[in-house]
Amino acid sequence: MTYLDAKTGEQLCEAFWNCLNKKAASWSGDLRVGVDLGTANIVTAVVDSQDRPVAGRIKKAEVVRDGIVVNSVEARDIVENMLTELQDELNAELKYGACAIPPGTGEGDFRATRYVAESAGLEILDVFEEPIAAARVLGMADQAIVDIGGGTTGISIIKSGEIVYTADEPTGGVHFTLVIAGNFGIDFDEAETMKLKISNQNKLLPVVKPVMEKVAGIIDKHISQYEVKKICLVGGTSSFKGLKDIVEQVTGIPVYVPKRSILVTPLGIALSCRKGGF
């Protein structure tokens, strides 16, 4: 697998952001699809033969819990609808795709994720661990990648492009929301809306700081036996104000958070989808 450099990866993520849930960009050659089934969102990315992001969809969904597909029918319907919209928009067939699973996921969960994408109409060429997809985009071939999703924090250490260690623990964005809900005496959905509003994050930082410290402690525990010089945070929760600084303080290692962190993994999945002459 060829790895991009971080600057190019950031540019591609920005290009993907600009066409996500919007008008498709111009494209050429074969199209490939990446499907990312997350705890909070499902994201579908489409790239062309030049590795340019050309279209995509993102939709909130509660079909995955702690990395496990818990509602395959709804997940399939969402992905199928996304593919229909994208094919109409692009005026082209979307045939080939790939999907990814959290590190350390069991064989049954592997098959469930693949089933969702295939039953939605894609020919799945590969299913691989999410950190490999993120590394593909950000040029992190010899670093630690931490995917802080809605339900879990996945830690992967990559050396020479290969995963040498993985771990996944049940602490993520959902736990931030639960703490906010408890602190302010509001329901989960209202707390989630409050959390996602960037202007609220300074006020919320003291509330969620204990959860951030727990996430940082999880990262530190799992990378302590390896020589890690840089940590990359991806996933929707990774961009919460103050988290980067706390992870750096606890681990003593520089931390990098891409601007469009929520899009890194789905874009990497699409870029890693290969068949024959692709």
SVG drawing of the C-alpha trace seen along z (x, -y; Angstrom):
<svg xmlns="http://www.w3.org/2000/svg" viewBox="-34 -30 45 45">
<polyline fill="none" stroke="black" stroke-width="0.4" points="0.0,0.0 1.3,-3.5 1.1,-6.1 0.5,-9.8 2.3,-12.5 0.3,-14.4 0.0,-17.6 -1.4,-15.8 -3.7,-13.8 -5.1,-17.0 -5.7,-18.5 -7.6,-15.4 -9.7,-15.5 -10.6,-19.1 -11.6,-18.2 -13.7,-15.4 -15.3,-17.8 -16.2,-20.2 -18.1,-17.5 -19.7,-15.7 -23.5,-15.9 -23.1,-18.4 -22.7,-18.4 -20.2,-15.9 -16.8,-17.0 -15.6,-16.2 -14.0,-12.8 -12.4,-10.4 -11.7,-6.6 -13.0,-4.0 -14.9,-4.9 -14.2,-3.2 -16.3,-3.4 -15.3,-3.4 -18.0,-2.6 -17.3,-3.5 -19.9,-2.3 -19.3,-4.4 -20.9,-4.5 -22.4,-7.9 -22.3,-8.3 -22.2,-6.3 -19.9,-7.8 -19.6,-6.8 -16.7,-8.2 -16.2,-7.9 -12.8,-8.5 -11.8,-8.2 -8.9,-6.5 -6.7,-9.5 -7.4,-9.1 -9.4,-12.3 -12.5,-12.5 -15.5,-13.2 -18.6,-12.6 -19.8,-11.3 -22.5,-11.1 -22.6,-11.3 -25.6,-10.5 -26.1,-10.1 -27.0,-6.6 -27.1,-4.3 -26.4,-1.0 -23.0,-0.2 -22.2,0.1 -18.6,0.5 -17.5,1.5 -20.2,4.1 -23.1,3.8 -26.2,4.1 -28.8,3.2 -27.7,4.6 -31.0,3.9 -31.0,0.2 -27.3,0.0 -27.9,1.7 -30.8,-0.6 -28.8,-3.7 -25.8,-2.6 -28.1,-1.5 -29.9,-4.9 -26.5,-6.7 -25.3,-4.6 -28.5,-5.3 -28.2,-9.0 -24.5,-9.0 -25.1,-7.0 -27.8,-9.4 -25.6,-12.3 -22.5,-10.9 -24.6,-9.3 -22.3,-6.2 -22.5,-2.8 -20.8,-2.3 -19.7,1.3 -16.5,1.8 -15.9,0.9 -14.1,1.6 -15.0,1.3 -13.1,1.4 -13.4,2.6 -12.0,1.4 -8.7,3.0 -9.1,6.4 -12.6,7.0 -13.7,10.7 -14.4,12.7 -18.2,12.4 -18.1,8.6 -15.8,8.7 -18.5,10.7 -21.3,8.4 -19.6,5.3 -18.9,6.9 -22.5,8.2 -23.9,4.6 -21.9,3.2 -22.5,6.2 -26.2,6.3 -26.4,2.6 -25.1,3.5 -21.3,3.3 -18.7,5.8 -16.4,5.7 -12.7,6.1 -11.3,5.8 -12.1,5.4 -9.3,4.2 -8.6,2.5 -9.5,-1.2 -6.0,-2.5 -4.6,-1.1 -7.1,-3.3 -6.1,-6.4 -2.4,-5.7 -3.0,-5.5 -4.2,-9.1 -1.9,-10.7 1.5,-9.1 1.6,-7.6 3.4,-4.4 5.6,-4.3 3.5,-6.0 0.6,-5.4 -2.9,-6.1 -5.7,-6.5 -9.2,-6.5 -11.5,-8.1 -15.0,-7.2 -18.4,-7.4 -18.1,-4.3 -14.5,-3.2 -10.9,-4.3 -8.9,-2.2 -5.1,-2.3 -2.8,-0.9 0.9,-1.0 2.2,-0.9 5.7,0.0 6.8,0.1 3.2,0.0 2.2,3.0 0.1,3.0 2.3,4.5 -0.1,3.9 -3.8,3.1 -6.2,2.4 -9.7,1.2 -11.4,0.0 -15.0,-1.2 -14.5,-4.9 -15.4,-7.5 -17.6,-10.4 -20.7,-8.7 -19.1,-8.9 -18.4,-12.7 -22.1,-13.1 -23.2,-11.1 -21.1,-13.2 -22.4,-16.4 -26.0,-15.1 -25.4,-14.2 -23.7,-17.5 -26.5,-19.7 -29.5,-17.4 -30.5,-17.1 -31.3,-14.2 -28.7,-12.5 -29.8,-14.1 -29.7,-17.6 -26.3,-16.9 -25.0,-15.6 -26.2,-18.8 -24.5,-20.9 -21.2,-18.9 -21.1,-19.2 -21.5,-23.0 -17.9,-24.2 -18.7,-27.5 -19.7,-25.4 -16.4,-23.5 -14.6,-26.0 -17.4,-25.8 -17.7,-22.0 -13.9,-21.4 -13.9,-21.2 -16.9,-18.9 -15.4,-16.4 -11.8,-16.7 -12.0,-13.5 -13.1,-11.5 -10.3,-13.1 -7.8,-12.1 -9.2,-8.5 -8.8,-8.4 -5.2,-9.7 -4.5,-7.1 -5.8,-4.4 -3.5,-5.6 -0.5,-5.8 -1.0,-2.3 -1.1,-0.7 1.8,-2.5 4.2,-2.4 6.0,0.7 6.8,-0.7 9.0,-3.5 6.3,-5.9 7.5,-9.4 4.2,-10.8 0.5,-10.1 -2.2,-10.9 -5.8,-11.3 -8.6,-10.6 -12.3,-10.1 -15.0,-12.7 -14.2,-13.0 -10.5,-13.7 -11.2,-17.3 -12.8,-18.3 -11.0,-21.3 -8.4,-20.5 -8.1,-16.8 -4.9,-17.1 -3.2,-19.0 -4.3,-16.4 -3.0,-13.5 0.3,-15.2 0.6,-16.0 -0.2,-12.4 1.9,-10.6 4.7,-13.1 4.5,-12.5 3.6,-15.1 0.1,-14.7 -1.3,-15.6 -5.0,-16.1 -6.0,-16.5 -8.5,-19.3 -11.2,-17.0 -10.4,-14.1 -13.9,-12.5 -13.2,-12.0 -9.8,-10.5 -10.8,-6.9 -13.7,-6.7 -11.5,-8.5 -8.7,-6.1 -11.0,-3.1 -12.0,-4.3 -8.4,-5.1 -7.3,-1.6 -10.0,0.1 -8.1,1.8 -9.0,4.2 -6.9,5.3 -5.9,2.2 -7.2,-0.3"/>
</svg>
